[in-house]
Amino acid sequence: MTALLFDFDIVLAKAQKYCAYQERCQWELEKKFRDWQVDEDIRDEVLAELIMQNFINEERFAGQFASGKFRIKQWGKQKIKIELKKRQISAYSINKALEAIDDEEYRVTLQSLIAKKSINIQAKNDFEKTQKTAQYLYSKGYENELIWEMLHKIENE
């Protein structure tokens, strides 16, 4: 049987180290507290202290999460929004993070994904190829309207 962690200073130090390694949100930290079996009273105290010390900042987390997932994994705004909601980030912070993504860069990334995907798709005809490309982009979290706008633009070039 694992003992509960009751010492505030030990839990705080461990949580600070966890948060310093990578940007974290409150939801991730609460999950980690459950894994560590931290006493509920200490959880709340440590969480409050981490917020006060700015180890936890929802807006900063949302901004870095959105930026990273877009630039590194090339996720669309819809997928980023869903993942941030899963982490219980406020609508305000989510919207602010998504607004920070440059529209021109977003469109260029989408064009690039279309170009890469259409080279690799095996399809019987152009219609099927377009459908498969659209499905792939939708799964990456891009907006349906934008996907079809870009696909039609490329077809008409």
Secondary structure, DSSP 8 states (H G I E B T S, - for coil): ----B--HHHHHHHHHHHHHHS---HHHHHHHHHHHTB-HHHHHHHHHHHHHTTS--HHHHHHHHHHHHHHHH---HHHHHHHHHHTT--HHHHHHHHHTS-HHHHHHHHHHHHHHHHHH---SSHHHHHHHHHHHHHHTT--HHHHHHHHHHHHT-
